[in-house]
Amino acid sequence: MNDLRDLADGALVSSLVLNDEAAFAELFRRHARSISAAARLILGNSTLCDDVVAEVFLALWLAPQAFDPNRGSLVGYLRMKAKGKSIDILRSETARVRRERTETPRGKEAPGFESDMVPDESSIEVLTALASLPSREREPIDLAFQQGMTYRTISAYLGIPEGTVKSRIRSGLRHLREDIAQQRATAEEPRPTSVAVDEASS
């Protein structure tokens, strides 16, 4: 029998269809750290990162056929799933904190508030806007600004020309600015007020 460490990710994923626990353990050994790092980029050093890793690998175990090797690497697929789940968690935590701030009397601290989970409003705006970008723009921005890759490195990593990398980043940043501006404009829109007095009768 071949050593599982010598098998490619695709072969191991194929084994998951047959409920091969050893193949699953090998994939977890290979990629759990990278998936956790992807979650930390969004959630920070939170224990919730472990939950994201567990959910991502559980989903892989339950539906290995969802991974299409023709569309990219397994680690890229798993990191994308981790980022999506992390953004969902961040949004949920943000909503919870806002509710608790509203419900908690002034001068008291909302229980369970984690400042490192919701750093500030601008970060939430950026993450929300980033999540709405198409993957062709979001991925190079993530690699450049969150992982510190150069244009040349991103070009090699994604297998696209360096000029295309620059173009997608510029386009993505423009869309980010537009999305954030729209979020702020929506938040600042005055709420309609009811008129208590019928001016026509006065």
C-alpha positions as CSV (number, residue, x, y, z in Angstrom):
1,M,0.0,0.0,0.0
2,N,1.4,3.5,-0.9
3,D,2.3,5.8,1.9
4,L,-0.5,8.4,2.1
5,R,2.1,11.1,2.4
6,D,3.1,10.4,-1.2
7,L,-0.4,10.7,-2.6
8,A,-1.6,14.0,-4.2
9,D,-4.5,15.9,-2.6
10,G,-6.8,14.8,-5.4
11,A,-6.3,11.2,-4.8
12,L,-6.9,11.6,-1.1
13,V,-10.1,13.5,-1.7
14,S,-11.3,10.7,-4.0
15,S,-10.7,8.3,-1.1
16,L,-13.0,10.4,1.1
17,V,-15.9,9.3,-1.1
18,L,-15.2,5.8,0.3
19,N,-15.1,7.1,3.9
20,D,-11.3,6.7,4.1
21,E,-10.5,8.1,7.6
22,A,-6.8,7.7,7.1
23,A,-7.0,9.9,3.9
24,F,-9.0,12.5,5.9
25,A,-6.4,12.5,8.7
26,E,-3.6,13.1,6.1
27,L,-5.5,16.0,4.5
28,F,-6.1,17.5,7.9
29,R,-2.4,17.1,8.8
30,R,-1.4,18.8,5.5
31,H,-3.8,21.8,5.5
32,A,-5.2,22.5,8.9
33,R,-2.6,25.1,9.8
34,S,-3.1,26.9,6.5
35,I,-6.9,26.9,7.0
36,S,-6.5,28.3,10.5
37,A,-4.2,31.0,9.2
38,A,-6.9,32.0,6.7
39,A,-9.5,32.3,9.5
40,R,-7.1,34.3,11.6
41,L,-6.7,36.9,8.9
42,I,-10.4,37.8,9.5
43,L,-11.1,36.7,13.1
44,G,-7.7,37.5,14.7
45,N,-6.4,35.3,17.4
46,S,-9.8,34.0,18.4
47,T,-10.8,30.5,19.6
48,L,-13.5,30.7,16.8
49,C,-10.7,30.0,14.3
50,D,-10.7,26.4,15.6
51,D,-14.4,26.2,14.9
52,V,-13.9,27.4,11.4
53,V,-11.2,24.7,10.7
54,A,-13.5,22.0,12.1
55,E,-16.5,23.2,10.0
56,V,-14.4,23.4,6.8
57,F,-13.0,19.9,7.2
58,L,-16.4,18.5,8.3
59,A,-17.9,19.8,5.1
60,L,-15.1,18.3,3.1
61,W,-15.7,14.9,4.8
62,L,-19.4,15.1,4.2
63,A,-19.2,16.3,0.6
64,P,-15.8,15.6,-1.0
65,Q,-17.3,15.7,-4.4
66,A,-17.9,19.4,-4.0
67,F,-14.2,20.0,-4.6
68,D,-13.4,20.3,-8.3
69,P,-9.7,19.9,-9.0
70,N,-10.1,21.4,-12.4
71,R,-10.9,24.8,-10.8
72,G,-7.9,25.1,-8.5
73,S,-5.9,23.5,-5.7
74,L,-7.5,21.9,-2.6
75,V,-5.8,24.2,-0.2
76,G,-7.1,27.2,-2.2
77,Y,-10.6,25.8,-2.1
78,L,-10.4,25.1,1.7
79,R,-9.0,28.6,2.4
80,M,-11.8,30.2,0.4
81,K,-14.4,28.2,2.4
82,A,-12.6,29.2,5.7
83,K,-12.7,32.9,4.7
84,G,-16.4,32.7,3.9
85,K,-17.3,31.1,7.2
86,S,-15.1,33.6,9.1
87,I,-16.8,36.5,7.5
88,D,-20.2,35.0,8.4
89,I,-19.0,34.6,12.0
90,L,-17.7,38.2,12.1
91,R,-21.0,39.6,10.8
92,S,-22.9,37.5,13.4
93,E,-20.6,38.7,16.2
94,T,-20.9,42.3,15.0
95,A,-24.7,42.0,15.1
96,R,-24.6,40.4,18.6
97,V,-22.3,43.1,20.0
98,R,-24.5,45.9,18.6
99,R,-27.6,44.3,20.1
100,E,-25.8,44.0,23.5
101,R,-24.7,47.6,23.3
102,T,-28.3,48.7,22.7
103,E,-29.7,46.5,25.4
104,T,-27.0,47.2,28.0
105,P,-27.6,50.4,30.2
106,R,-25.1,53.1,29.6
107,G,-22.0,52.9,31.7
108,K,-22.0,49.0,31.8
109,E,-20.0,46.8,29.6
110,A,-21.8,44.4,27.4
111,P,-21.0,40.8,28.6
112,G,-18.8,38.7,26.3
113,F,-17.6,41.7,24.2
114,E,-14.4,40.8,22.3
115,S,-12.8,44.0,21.0
116,D,-10.4,42.0,18.8
117,M,-13.3,40.4,17.0
118,V,-14.8,43.7,15.9
119,P,-11.9,46.2,15.8
120,D,-13.8,49.2,14.4
121,E,-16.5,50.2,12.0
122,S,-14.1,50.8,9.1
123,S,-12.8,47.3,9.4
124,I,-16.3,45.9,9.2
125,E,-17.1,48.0,6.2
126,V,-13.9,46.8,4.5
127,L,-14.6,43.1,5.2
128,T,-18.2,43.5,4.1
129,A,-17.2,45.2,0.9
130,L,-14.4,42.6,0.3
131,A,-16.8,39.7,0.7
132,S,-19.0,41.2,-2.1
133,L,-16.2,41.3,-4.6
134,P,-15.9,38.6,-7.3
135,S,-13.2,36.1,-6.5
136,R,-11.1,37.3,-9.5
137,E,-10.7,40.6,-7.7
138,R,-10.9,39.5,-4.1
139,E,-8.2,36.9,-4.3
140,P,-5.3,39.1,-5.6
141,I,-6.3,41.8,-3.1
142,D,-6.1,39.3,-0.3
143,L,-2.8,38.0,-1.4
144,A,-1.3,41.4,-1.8
145,F,-2.6,43.2,1.3
146,Q,-3.2,40.4,3.8
147,Q,-0.5,38.0,2.9
148,G,2.1,40.6,1.7
149,M,2.8,39.0,-1.7
150,T,4.3,41.1,-4.5
151,Y,2.7,41.4,-7.9
152,R,5.2,39.0,-9.4
153,T,4.6,36.4,-6.7
154,I,0.8,36.7,-7.1
155,S,1.2,36.3,-10.8
156,A,3.1,33.0,-10.4
157,Y,0.7,31.8,-7.6
158,L,-2.4,32.4,-9.7
159,G,-0.9,31.6,-13.0
160,I,-2.0,34.9,-14.6
161,P,0.1,37.8,-16.2
162,E,1.5,40.4,-13.8
163,G,-0.4,43.1,-15.7
164,T,-3.6,41.2,-15.1
165,V,-2.8,41.1,-11.4
166,K,-2.3,44.9,-11.2
167,S,-5.5,45.5,-13.3
168,R,-7.6,43.3,-11.0
169,I,-6.3,44.8,-7.9
170,R,-6.9,48.4,-9.2
171,S,-10.4,47.4,-10.2
172,G,-11.1,45.6,-6.9
173,L,-9.9,48.6,-4.9
174,R,-12.1,50.9,-6.9
175,H,-15.1,48.7,-6.2
176,L,-14.2,48.5,-2.6
177,R,-14.2,52.3,-2.3
178,E,-17.5,52.5,-4.1
179,D,-19.1,49.8,-1.9
180,I,-17.8,51.4,1.3
181,A,-19.1,54.8,0.2
182,Q,-22.5,53.3,-0.5
183,Q,-22.5,51.6,2.9
184,R,-21.8,54.9,4.6
185,A,-24.4,56.8,2.5
186,T,-27.0,54.3,3.4
187,A,-26.2,54.4,7.1
188,E,-26.4,58.2,7.1
189,E,-29.8,58.4,5.2
190,P,-32.4,60.2,7.4
191,R,-35.2,58.0,8.5
192,P,-38.7,59.2,7.4
193,T,-40.7,60.9,10.1
194,S,-44.4,61.0,10.4
195,V,-46.2,64.4,10.4
196,A,-48.4,64.7,13.3
197,V,-50.2,67.9,12.2
198,D,-52.3,68.1,9.0
199,E,-51.0,71.4,7.6
200,A,-53.9,71.6,5.2
201,S,-56.3,72.0,8.2
202,S,-54.3,74.7,9.9
